[in-house]
Amino acid sequence: MRTRDWPIRSKLTALVVVPVTALLALWIFATTLTFGPALDLLAARTFLYDLGRPGEAVVAELQRERRLTVVQLAGTEPLAALAEQRERTDRALAELRRRVAGEELRDAADASLEARIEQLVTALDALPAGRGFIDQRKLDRAGAFGLYNGMIASAFQAFSATATLPEPDLNREARALTALGRSRELLAQADALLSGVVTAGRFAEGEHPRLVQIIGNQRFLIEDAVADLPAAERAAYQRLTEQADFARLRAMQDSLVAADPRAVPTVDPARWQASYDEVQRQLREYELDASDGLADRSVPTAVRILVRLAVAGVLGLVAVVASVLVAVRVGRTLARRLSGVRTAALELAEQRLPEVVTRLRRGEQVDVGREAPPLEYGDDEIGQVGRAFNEVQRTAIRAAVDEVSLRRGLNEVFLNIARRSQSLVHRQLALLDRMERGTEDPDELAELFQVDHLATRLRRHAEDLVILAGAAPGRGWRNPVAVVDLVRGAISEVEAYDRVDIVDVQPAGVLGRAVGDVIHLLAELVENATAFSPPATRVSVNGQRVANGYALEVTDHGLGMSDAALEEANRRLSRSPEFDPAESARLGLFVVARLAARHAVRVNLLRSEAGGITAVVLVPTDLITEEPAPGVGDVVGRAPDRRTVARSRATPRPRAAASRRRDPGPDSVATAVGPAAVTAEVPRTHAAAPARATEAPPPGAPGEVDGLPRRVRRRPPSARAPHPADDPPTPRAPEEVRRVMSALQAGTARGRAAGATRPAPRTSPDPAPSSGTPAAGGEPTETERNA
């Protein structure tokens, strides 16, 4: 039994219950020990009047019947007096049986006394059969003498069992009176034996030694019993034995002891009988008076014991009750105070203090004294525990304030660095845009596209710092943007963009306030899919309207994730966590969760049927609109210009792509719509000019892949042709410029188609679109997945 894990209330209850129970048990035990003797003293009168008096009457009648029986057996004729005596004996026996069968005597008697009473009743039941043998003279004087002696001895054994009084003086006196009764029985035995001898005229064989033994035993019992009597009773007995009848009887006993066994006794029967009857009567009266006095003295003694018992019991009960009350009151007070400290401490530690710390981290102004009041529980040890917890509380709040200050400083540092990086990246992108517009060489344009793509990724990483700092990125759109353009913009910010297939994207639009965050979120998930899947596999993107919004699915064919890792990732994505620098390896999940929580977007990772992971992005209904017409809404990327609008009008948005992209060959330059600029859809080898929609190549033509036009790298002639710039410039009308640009665009499309049908070894990686295509050896992403 481990008590150290018990609650405080249980421990205090154990401390109270165990000693109080022991005290109560001791009180009950002491009360029982004292109450029992008192009941025994009160039962002394019951023993006297229900057993002693009727038993003594039976003994007296049996003694008379024994004497007459011996006289009848010593003679030849039946005695009429014997028949009358038997009737008196039967009446005494009936009264004794009625008394010993009563409930009062049985309740007061113990086991020993009950056994003695049963023996007495059994012995008396043999009297009728013995009388029959006596009347038939089947018993001689010695047999009849022994029959009656046995019944009388059983009666005295029952009397001795009642002499168990708890008071020593009273118990000694009771035993002395019982011994006096036995001596009187021995005197009666001598009388019966002598009556038979006198009637027969001589001693039978063995009768004289028996008579001498009886007289000796009777005198011994008298001396022993008188010594145990109280002084007053002993003096009364001495005065009684000094009478003439006692002296004559003693003298006759001496003569019988000294007589010749073979001679006729010389004792005068009449004098013996007269002296014996008087001595027997006076001894019986003395015993009865002494027994009544003993019973009368036992009652006050019992009352005194009961009074002492009552006083001691009441005092003991008061002590027990007082102990219980004090223990319960003190224990309840301690338990209430300790429980109060525990409740207050738990509430402070689990609710108030975390709430205060959270509010401090959010930058709110918090009244610490009101929100986390000090615990006051007195000046004892419990109060000291409360004060110690107050100190812990103050230390924790100070630590929280310091942590909040540190976090705020770190956020300011992140935000400052991110804003500076964003400014530089935007300037870099603007510079690259100008360089791309002024470049005529396809190789240089491809390299500029790669740098453009790297700058686009740098911009996304700078936005990660802004998100870590808790601020919003600087990019924003006023008008809705088509979902397909968002997907293109996200793909263009990924290093392995050429492994991503736009399988099926149903028409829809996203409100401008969420465009930048959704692009960033999709870019993180797409880059995650490409990073954790084999290089030879494809990553597919699907989009469709659902009942509660628009669902975008990014599916890879990697090794997947364990159940525990998948559950942990979904748990992180389901809420917007606080940034923990200790988990810097999982910034991708943090950024996605932050962006999703900003617009109530739900992101969930599922196992793909073909292996790998499918990331489901559910954009809520309140962010979804109808797909805007081409060129009407904001484009994804840098601020649109006339070339962007013209190209977006000329080129329709693709809805599906082939399962595998066609390799455009080494002499082609890819352009795609992305967050860097939709202007990548327009060839930048020539000056921008409005394009006619009717002159744009149709989607799926040989010069396009995934609906995007591809430039075919042209070989310069060996001899430089005369350039129109060498001639003096001639002013041209705007209509003529438009026709020239349209023809240039159509020729570019035909060149792409011709380049796609001409196989050639690939000498360099495909240049990235202006929105950003990955170059070889691009820097790795910081997003992660627990595969």
C-alpha positions in Angstrom: 0.0 0.0 0.0 1.7 3.1 -1.3 0.4 6.1 0.8 2.6 8.6 -0.9 0.3 8.8 -3.9 -2.8 9.3 -1.7 -4.7 12.6 -1.9 -4.1 15.0 1.0 -7.6 14.5 2.3 -7.2 10.8 2.4 -3.9 11.1 4.3 -5.4 13.4 6.9 -8.4 11.1 7.2 -6.1 8.2 7.9 -4.2 10.3 10.5 -7.4 11.1 12.2 -9.3 7.8 11.9 -6.6 5.4 13.0 -5.9 6.9 16.5 -9.5 7.8 17.1 -10.5 4.2 16.2 -7.9 2.9 18.6 -9.0 5.2 21.4 -12.6 4.2 20.8 -11.7 0.5 20.9 -9.8 1.0 24.1 -12.8 2.8 25.6 -15.2 0.1 24.6 -12.8 -2.6 26.0 -12.4 -0.8 29.3 -16.1 -0.2 29.6 -16.8 -3.9 28.9 -14.3 -5.1 31.5 -15.8 -2.9 34.1 -19.4 -3.5 33.2 -19.1 -7.2 33.3 -18.2 -7.4 37.0 -21.0 -5.0 37.8 -23.4 -7.3 36.1 -22.0 -10.3 38.0 -22.6 -8.5 41.3 -26.2 -7.7 40.3 -26.6 -11.3 39.3 -25.6 -12.5 42.8 -29.2 -11.9 44.1 -30.5 -13.8 41.1 -28.2 -16.8 41.9 -29.3 -16.6 45.6 -33.1 -16.5 45.0 -33.3 -18.7 41.8 -30.7 -21.3 42.7 -29.4 -20.9 46.2 -32.7 -20.9 48.2 -34.5 -23.5 46.3 -31.4 -25.6 46.0 -30.8 -25.4 49.8 -34.4 -26.5 50.4 -33.9 -29.5 48.1 -30.6 -30.3 50.0 -32.4 -30.1 53.4 -35.3 -32.4 52.2 -32.8 -34.9 50.6 -30.9 -35.0 53.9 -34.1 -35.9 55.8 -35.1 -38.4 53.2 -31.6 -40.0 53.3 -31.8 -40.4 57.1 -35.3 -42.0 57.0 -34.2 -44.2 54.1 -31.1 -45.5 56.0 -33.3 -46.1 59.0 -35.8 -48.1 56.9 -33.1 -50.2 55.3 -31.6 -50.9 58.8 -35.0 -52.1 60.0 -37.5 -54.6 58.6 -40.6 -52.5 58.2 -41.3 -49.6 55.9 -41.6 -46.2 57.5 -44.7 -44.0 57.0 -42.6 -40.9 57.7 -40.5 -41.8 54.6 -43.4 -41.6 52.3 -44.4 -38.2 53.7 -40.8 -37.0 53.4 -40.6 -38.1 49.8 -43.6 -35.9 49.0 -42.0 -32.9 50.6 -38.8 -33.7 48.6 -40.7 -33.9 45.4 -42.3 -30.5 46.0 -38.9 -28.9 46.6 -37.5 -30.6 43.5 -40.4 -29.2 41.4 -39.8 -25.7 42.7 -36.0 -26.0 41.9 -36.7 -27.2 38.4 -39.1 -24.3 37.8 -36.5 -21.8 39.0 -33.5 -23.1 37.1 -35.5 -23.2 33.9 -36.2 -19.5 34.1 -34.8 -17.0 31.5 -33.4 -14.7 34.2 -31.1 -17.4 35.7 -30.0 -18.6 32.3 -29.1 -15.1 31.1 -27.1 -14.4 34.3 -25.3 -17.8 34.3 -22.1 -18.4 32.5 -21.1 -21.6 30.7 -19.6 -23.3 33.8 -22.7 -22.6 35.9 -25.0 -23.8 33.2 -23.0 -27.1 33.0 -23.3 -27.5 36.8 -27.0 -26.9 36.7 -27.4 -29.5 34.0 -25.5 -32.0 36.0 -27.7 -31.3 39.1 -30.9 -31.8 37.1 -29.6 -35.0 35.6 -28.6 -36.4 39.1 -32.0 -35.5 40.5 -33.7 -37.3 37.6 -32.2 -40.5 38.9 -34.1 -40.2 42.3 -37.3 -42.0 41.3 -35.4 -45.0 40.0 -33.3 -45.1 43.2 -36.4 -45.0 45.4 -37.7 -48.0 43.5 -34.5 -49.9 44.2 -34.7 -48.9 47.9 -38.3 -50.0 48.2 -37.4 -53.3 46.7 -34.4 -53.5 49.0 -32.1 -53.9 46.1 -29.8 -51.3 47.7 -28.3 -51.7 51.2 -27.6 -48.8 53.5 -24.3 -48.0 51.9 -25.8 -47.9 48.4 -28.7 -45.7 49.5 -26.3 -43.5 51.4 -24.1 -43.0 48.3 -27.2 -42.3 46.1 -28.3 -39.4 48.2 -24.8 -38.1 48.8 -24.2 -37.9 45.0 -27.3 -35.8 44.4 -26.5 -33.5 47.3 -22.9 -33.2 46.1 -24.2 -32.1 42.6 -26.2 -29.3 44.3 -23.1 -28.0 46.2 -21.1 -28.1 43.0 -23.7 -25.8 41.4 -23.5 -23.6 44.5 -19.8 -23.3 44.2 -20.1 -22.2 40.5 -22.0 -19.1 41.7 -19.2 -18.0 43.9 -17.5 -16.0 41.2 -18.1 -12.5 42.3 -15.7 -9.8 41.0 -15.3 -8.3 44.4 -12.6 -10.3 46.3 -14.1 -9.9 49.8 -17.5 -10.8 48.7 -16.3 -13.7 46.7 -14.3 -15.1 49.6 -17.3 -14.8 51.9 -19.4 -16.6 49.3 -16.9 -19.5 49.2 -16.8 -19.6 53.0 -20.6 -19.9 53.2 -20.6 -22.7 50.6 -17.9 -24.5 52.7 -20.2 -24.1 55.8 -23.0 -25.7 53.9 -20.8 -28.6 53.0 -19.8 -29.0 56.6 -23.5 -29.0 57.5 -24.0 -31.7 54.9 -21.2 -33.8 56.5 -22.9 -33.4 59.8 -26.1 -34.7 58.2 -24.3 -37.6 56.7 -23.0 -38.5 60.2 -26.5 -38.3 61.5 -27.9 -40.6 58.8 -25.1 -43.1 59.2 -25.5 -43.1 63.0 -29.3 -43.5 62.7 -28.8 -46.7 60.7 -26.3 -48.0 63.2 -28.6 -47.3 66.1 -31.5 -48.9 64.3 -29.5 -52.0 63.4 -27.9 -52.1 66.8 -24.3 -52.3 65.5 -21.8 -50.9 63.0 -21.8 -52.6 59.7 -18.5 -53.4 58.1 -16.8 -50.1 57.2 -19.4 -47.8 58.8 -17.3 -46.8 61.8 -14.3 -45.7 59.7 -16.6 -43.9 57.4 -18.2 -42.1 60.4 -14.9 -41.1 61.7 -13.8 -39.7 58.3 -17.0 -37.8 58.0 -16.6 -36.2 61.4 -13.0 -35.2 60.7 -13.9 -33.7 57.3 -16.7 -31.8 58.9 -14.5 -30.2 61.5 -11.8 -29.4 58.9 -14.3 -27.6 56.6 -15.7 -25.6 59.5 -12.3 -24.4 60.6 -11.3 -23.5 57.0 -14.6 -21.7 56.2 -14.7 -19.7 59.4 -11.2 -18.4 58.7 -12.5 -16.8 55.4 -15.5 -15.2 57.0 -15.5 -11.4 57.7 -14.7 -10.4 61.2 -18.3 -9.7 62.1 -19.6 -13.0 60.6 -16.7 -14.9 62.2 -17.5 -13.5 65.7 -21.2 -14.4 65.2 -20.3 -17.9 64.3 -18.1 -18.2 67.3 -20.9 -17.1 69.6 -23.2 -19.6 67.9 -20.8 -22.6 68.5 -20.4 -21.7 72.1 -24.0 -22.8 72.9 -24.7 -26.0 74.9 -26.2 -28.0 72.0 -23.0 -27.5 69.9 -20.9 -28.6 72.9 -23.0 -31.7 73.6 -23.0 -32.6 69.9 -19.2 -32.3 69.7 -18.8 -34.4 72.9 -21.0 -37.2 71.4 -19.0 -37.0 68.1 -15.8 -37.5 70.2 -17.3 -40.6 71.9 -18.3 -42.1 68.6 -14.8 -41.6 67.2 -13.3 -43.3 70.3 -16.0 -46.1 70.4 -15.2 -49.7 69.6 -16.4 -50.6 66.1 -17.5 -54.0 67.2 -19.6 -52.7 70.2 -23.0 -51.1 70.2 -22.7 -47.2 70.2 -23.0 -45.8 73.6 -24.5 -42.5 72.4 -28.0 -41.7 73.6 -30.1 -41.5 70.4 -32.6 -39.0 71.8 -29.9 -36.6 73.1 -28.1 -36.9 69.7 -31.2 -36.3 67.7 -32.2 -33.3 69.8 -28.7 -31.7 69.7 -28.3 -32.5 66.0 -31.7 -30.9 65.1 -30.9 -27.8 67.0 -27.4 -27.4 65.7 -28.6 -28.1 62.1 -31.4 -25.5 62.4 -29.1 -22.8 63.8 -26.4 -23.5 61.2 -29.0 -23.3 58.4 -30.4 -20.0 59.7 -26.9 -18.6 60.1 -26.0 -19.6 56.5 -29.3 -18.1 55.1 -28.8 -14.9 57.0 -25.2 -14.6 55.9 -26.3 -15.3 52.3 -28.9 -12.6 52.4 -26.4 -10.2 53.8 -23.9 -11.1 51.1 -26.6 -10.5 48.4 -27.6 -7.2 50.0 -23.9 -6.0 50.1 -23.4 -7.0 46.5 -26.0 -4.6 45.2 -24.4 -1.4 46.6 -21.0 -2.6 45.5 -22.4 -3.2 42.0 -24.1 0.2 42.1 -20.7 1.9 43.0 -19.0 0.0 40.2 -21.7 1.1 37.8 -21.4 4.7 39.0 -17.7 4.6 38.5 -18.2 2.9 35.1 -20.7 5.6 34.1 -18.4 8.4 35.1 -15.4 6.8 33.4 -17.5 5.9 30.4 -18.9 9.4 30.0 -15.5 11.0 30.5 -14.0 8.5 28.0 -16.8 9.1 25.6 -16.3 12.8 25.9 -12.6 12.4 25.3 -13.3 10.3 22.2 -15.9 12.8 20.9 -13.5 15.7 21.6 -10.7 13.9 19.9 -12.9 13.2 16.9 -14.1 16.8 16.7 -10.7 18.3 17.1 -9.1 15.9 14.6 -11.9 16.4 12.1 -11.9 20.2 12.5 -8.1 20.5 12.2 -8.0 17.9 9.4 -10.8 19.7 7.5 -9.0 23.0 8.0 -5.7 21.6 6.8 -7.4 19.8 3.9 -9.3 22.9 2.9 -6.3 25.2 3.0 -4.1 22.7 1.2 -6.8 22.1 -1.4 -7.2 25.8 -1.7 -3.4 26.2 -2.3 -3.5 23.4 -4.8 -6.5 24.7 -6.6 -5.2 28.2 -6.8 -1.7 27.0 -7.8 -3.2 24.7 -10.5 -5.5 27.4 -11.8 -2.6 29.9 -11.9 -0.2 27.5 -13.5 -2.6 25.9 -16.0 -4.9 28.8 -16.8 -4.1 32.3 -15.6 -0.3 32.3 -16.1 -0.4 30.7 -19.6 -3.1 33.2 -20.6 -1.1 36.1 -19.3 2.0 34.8 -21.1 0.0 34.3 -24.3 -1.4 37.8 -24.1 2.1 39.2 -23.4 3.4 37.4 -26.4 0.6 38.8 -28.6 1.8 42.2 -27.5 -1.2 43.1 -25.3 -1.0 45.3 -22.2 -1.7 43.0 -19.2 -2.3 44.0 -15.6 -0.2 41.3 -14.0 -1.3 42.1 -10.5 -5.0 41.7 -11.4 -4.6 38.7 -13.7 -2.2 36.8 -11.5 -2.9 37.9 -7.9 -0.5 36.7 -5.1 -1.6 33.7 -3.0 -2.3 34.6 0.7 -2.7 31.7 3.1 -1.4 32.8 6.4 2.1 32.8 8.0 2.5 29.0 8.7 4.1 26.4 6.5 1.1 26.5 4.1 1.4 30.3 3.8 5.1 29.9 3.1 4.3 27.5 0.3 1.9 30.1 -1.1 4.6 32.8 -0.9 7.1 30.6 -2.6 4.6 30.0 -5.4 4.1 33.8 -5.6 7.9 34.1 -6.1 7.8 31.5 -8.8 4.9 33.3 -10.4 6.8 36.6 -10.5 9.9 34.9 -11.9 7.8 33.2 -14.6 6.1 36.5 -15.6 9.4 38.3 -15.7 10.8 35.5 -17.8 7.7 35.7 -20.1 8.2 39.5 -20.4 11.8 39.0 -21.3 10.9 36.3 -23.8 8.2 38.5 -25.3 10.7 41.3 -25.6 13.2 39.0 -27.2 10.7 37.5 -29.6 9.5 41.0 -30.5 13.1 42.0 -31.1 13.7 38.9 -33.2 10.5 39.6 -35.2 11.7 43.1 -35.8 15.0 41.8 -37.0 13.4 39.3 -39.3 11.0 41.8 -40.6 13.7 44.4 -41.2 15.9 42.0 -43.0 13.0 40.6 -45.0 11.8 44.1 -46.0 15.3 45.0 -47.1 15.7 41.7 -49.0 12.3 42.2 -50.6 13.2 45.7 -51.7 16.4 44.5 -53.3 14.7 41.5 -54.9 12.0 43.7 -56.4 14.7 46.0 -57.8 16.6 43.0 -59.1 13.5 41.7 -60.8 12.7 45.1 -62.3 16.3 45.2 -63.6 16.1 41.7 -65.0 12.9 42.6 -66.7 14.5 45.6 -68.5 17.5 43.4 -69.4 15.3 40.7 -70.8 13.4 43.2 -72.9 16.6 44.6 -74.3 18.3 41.3 -75.0 18.4 39.9 -78.5 20.7 36.9 -78.0 18.7 33.7 -77.1 21.5 32.3 -74.9 21.8 35.5 -72.9 18.0 35.6 -72.6 18.0 32.0 -71.3 20.6 32.9 -68.6 18.6 36.0 -67.7 15.5 33.8 -67.3 17.5 31.5 -64.9 18.6 34.5 -62.9 15.0 35.8 -63.0 13.8 32.4 -61.6 16.4 32.4 -58.8 15.3 36.0 -57.9 11.7 34.8 -57.8 12.6 32.1 -55.3 14.6 34.5 -53.3 11.6 36.7 -53.1 9.6 33.7 -51.7 12.3 33.1 -49.1 12.2 36.7 -48.1 8.4 36.4 -47.7 9.1 33.4 -45.4 11.0 35.8 -43.1 8.1 38.2 -43.2 5.7 35.4 -42.3 7.9 34.2 -39.4 7.9 37.8 -38.1 4.1 37.7 -38.1 3.6 40.3 -40.8 2.0 40.1 -44.2 4.1 40.0 -47.4 4.2 43.1 -49.6 2.6 41.6 -52.7 -1.0 42.2 -53.2 -3.7 42.2 -55.9 -6.8 44.3 -56.2 -8.9 42.1 -58.6 -9.6 38.4 -58.8 -7.1 36.1 -60.5 -7.8 32.8 -62.3 -6.9 29.7 -60.4 -4.9 28.4 -63.3 -2.8 31.5 -63.2 -2.2 30.9 -59.5 -1.1 27.4 -60.1 1.2 28.6 -62.9 2.6 31.2 -60.6 3.2 28.6 -57.8 4.9 26.2 -60.3 7.2 28.9 -61.6 8.6 29.5 -58.1 9.7 25.9 -57.8 13.1 24.7 -58.8 12.0 21.5 -60.5 9.1 23.2 -62.4 9.5 21.0 -65.4 8.4 17.9 -63.4 5.0 19.5 -62.5 1.9 18.7 -64.6 -1.2 20.7 -64.5 -3.6 17.9 -65.1 -7.1 19.4 -64.7 -8.0 22.8 -63.2 -11.6 23.7 -63.4 -12.4 27.4 -64.1 -12.6 29.6 -61.1 -11.1 32.8 -59.6 -9.6 33.8 -56.3 -10.1 37.2 -54.7 -7.1 39.4 -55.0 -6.5 39.7 -51.2 -5.7 36.0 -51.0 -3.8 35.6 -54.3 -0.3 36.1 -53.0 -0.7 33.9 -49.9 -2.3 31.1 -51.9 0.5 31.2 -54.5 3.1 31.1 -51.8 1.3 28.2 -50.0 1.0 26.2 -53.3 4.6 26.9 -54.1 5.7 25.4 -50.7 3.6 22.3 -51.2 4.7 21.8 -54.9 8.4 22.2 -54.0 7.8 19.9 -51.1 6.4 17.3 -53.5 9.3 17.6 -55.9 11.9 17.5 -53.2 10.6 14.3 -51.6 9.9 12.2 -54.7 12.3 10.6 -57.1 13.7 12.9 -59.9 12.2 10.7 -62.6 8.6 11.0 -61.3 6.0 13.6 -62.0 4.1 15.8 -59.7 0.5 16.5 -60.7 -1.8 19.4 -59.8 -5.6 19.2 -60.0 -8.3 21.7 -59.1 -12.0 21.5 -58.9 -15.0 23.1 -57.3 -16.4 21.4 -54.2 -19.4 22.0 -52.0 -17.5 24.2 -49.5 -15.0 25.9 -51.7 -12.3 25.0 -54.3 -10.0 22.0 -53.8 -6.5 21.9 -55.2 -4.6 18.6 -55.0 -0.8 18.3 -55.3 0.2 14.7 -55.7 3.7 13.2 -55.8 4.9 9.6 -56.2 7.5 9.5 -53.4 7.9 7.1 -50.5 5.1 8.6 -48.5 5.0 9.1 -44.7 4.4 7.0 -41.6 1.1 7.2 -39.8 2.6 9.0 -36.9 4.4 11.5 -39.1 1.3 12.1 -41.2 -0.8 12.7 -38.1 1.8 15.1 -36.6 2.1 17.0 -39.9 -1.7 17.4 -40.2 -1.9 18.5 -36.6 0.6 21.2 -37.3 -1.2 22.3 -40.5 -4.6 22.4 -38.7 -3.6 25.4 -36.5 -1.4 28.5 -36.7 1.4 27.7 -34.3 3.8 30.1 -32.6 7.2 30.2 -34.2 9.6 28.1 -32.2 13.3 28.6 -33.2 14.1 25.1 -31.9 12.1 23.7 -34.9 13.8 25.5 -37.6 14.0 22.4 -39.7 10.2 22.5 -40.2 9.7 26.0 -41.4 7.8 24.8 -44.4 5.0 23.4 -42.3 5.0 26.5 -40.2 4.8 28.9 -43.2 2.0 26.8 -44.8 0.0 26.7 -41.5 0.4 30.5 -41.1 -0.7 31.2 -44.6 -3.6 28.8 -44.4 -4.8 30.2 -41.0 -4.7 33.8 -42.4 -7.5 33.0 -44.9 -9.2 30.0 -43.3 -7.7 27.7 -45.9 -7.6 24.1 -44.9 -4.6 22.0 -45.8 -4.6 18.2 -45.3 -2.0 15.5 -46.2 -3.4 12.2 -47.4 -1.9 9.0 -48.7 -2.0 8.8 -52.5 -3.5 5.7 -54.1 -0.5 5.3 -56.4 2.0 5.8 -53.5 3.3 9.1 -52.2 1.4 11.9 -50.6 -1.5 14.1 -51.8 -1.7 17.6 -50.3 -5.3 18.9 -50.5 -5.7 22.6 -50.3 -9.3 23.7 -49.6 -9.9 27.4 -50.4 -13.1 28.5 -48.7 -16.1 29.6 -50.6 -15.9 33.3 -49.6 -12.5 33.5 -51.5 -13.8 31.9 -54.7 -15.3 33.8 -57.6 -16.0 33.2 -61.2 -12.9 33.0 -63.4 -12.1 36.5 -64.8 -11.9 37.0 -68.5 -8.3 37.0 -69.9 -6.7 40.4 -69.5 -9.5 41.7 -67.2 -8.2 40.8 -63.8 -4.8 41.3 -62.2 -2.1 39.1 -63.6 0.1 37.0 -61.4 3.5 38.5 -61.0 4.9 42.0 -61.4 2.7 44.9 -62.4 1.2 44.2 -65.9 2.0 46.3 -68.9 0.8 46.6 -72.4 2.7 43.5 -73.6 1.3 41.4 -70.8 -2.3 42.4 -71.5 -1.7 41.8 -75.2 -0.2 38.4 -74.7 -2.9 37.3 -72.1 -5.5 38.2 -74.7 -3.7 36.4 -77.5 -3.0 33.2 -75.6 -5.8 31.1 -74.0 -5.3 29.5 -70.6 -4.6 25.8 -70.8 -6.8 23.5 -68.7 -5.0 20.2 -69.0 -1.5 18.9 -69.8 -0.1 15.8 -71.2 1.2 13.2 -68.9 4.7 13.9 -70.0 6.1 17.3 -71.2 7.8 17.2 -74.5 11.4 17.9 -74.6 11.7 21.2 -76.5 15.3 20.5 -77.4 18.4 22.4 -76.7 17.7 25.3 -79.0 14.4 26.3 -77.4 13.7 28.8 -74.7 10.6 28.1 -72.5 8.2 30.8 -71.3 5.6 30.3 -68.8 3.3 32.3 -66.7 4.4 32.6 -63.1 4.6 35.0 -60.2 7.7 36.7 -61.7 5.6 38.0 -64.5 3.0 36.9 -66.9 5.1 38.9 -69.3 7.1 35.8 -69.9 4.3 34.7 -72.2 5.5 37.4 -74.6 8.8 36.9 -76.5 11.3 39.4 -75.1 13.7 39.2 -78.1 12.0 42.1 -79.7 10.4 45.3 -78.5 7.0 44.9 -77.1 4.0 45.7 -79.2 0.4 45.0 -79.1 -0.5 41.6 -80.5 -3.7 40.6 -82.2 -5.6 37.7 -80.9 -6.4 36.4 -84.3 -2.7 36.0 -85.1 -1.8 34.0 -82.0 -1.1 30.3 -82.6 -3.8 28.0 -81.4 -3.2 26.1 -78.2 -1.8 22.7 -78.7 0.0 23.7 -81.9 3.4 22.2 -82.6 5.1 25.3 -81.3 3.5 25.1 -77.8 3.8 22.8 -74.9 1.1 22.8 -72.2 -0.5 25.7 -74.1 2.6 27.9 -73.6 4.6 29.2 -76.6 8.2 28.1 -76.9 10.9 30.1 -78.6 13.2 28.3 -81.0 16.8 29.3 -80.8 17.9 30.6 -84.2 21.4 30.2 -85.6 22.8 33.6 -86.7 24.0 33.8 -90.4 27.8 33.6 -91.1 27.8 37.0 -92.7 26.1 39.8 -91.0 23.1 41.1 -92.9 22.6 44.8 -93.1 20.6 45.9 -90.1 17.9 48.4 -90.6 19.5 50.5 -87.9 22.4 51.2 -90.2 20.1 53.2 -92.5 18.8 56.4 -91.4 15.7 55.9 -89.2 12.4 56.3 -91.0 9.3 57.1 -89.1 6.7 54.3 -89.2 3.0 54.5 -88.6 1.6 52.6 -85.6 -0.5 50.3 -87.9 2.7 49.3 -89.7 4.5 48.5 -86.4 1.6 46.4 -85.3 1.7 44.4 -88.6 5.4 43.8 -88.2 5.1 42.5 -84.7 2.2 40.2 -85.6 4.3 38.8 -88.4 7.2 38.4 -86.0 5.0 36.5 -83.6 3.7 34.2 -86.3 7.1 33.5 -87.5 8.3 32.7 -84.0 5.5 30.1 -83.7 6.4 28.5 -87.0 10.1 28.4 -86.0 9.1 26.6 -82.7 7.1 24.0 -84.6 10.0 23.4 -87.0 12.4 23.1 -84.0 10.2 20.6 -82.2 10.3 18.3 -85.2 14.1 18.5 -85.6 16.0 16.1 -83.2 19.3 17.4 -81.9 21.5 16.7 -78.8 20.7 18.8 -75.8 23.6 21.1 -75.0 22.2 23.2 -72.2 19.3 23.1 -69.8 16.1 24.8 -70.8 16.1 28.4 -69.8 13.6 29.4 -67.3 10.6 31.6 -67.9 10.7 35.1 -66.8 8.5 34.2 -63.9 11.3 31.9 -62.8 12.4 28.5 -64.0 15.0 26.6 -62.0 18.5 26.6 -63.2 20.9 23.7 -62.7 22.4 23.7 -59.3 19.7 25.9 -57.8 19.7 26.2 -54.1 17.6 23.7 -52.1 14.3 24.6 -50.5 13.8 24.8 -46.7 10.4 23.0 -46.8 10.3 19.5 -45.5 8.3 16.4 -45.2 8.7 13.5 -42.8 8.8 10.7 -45.3 
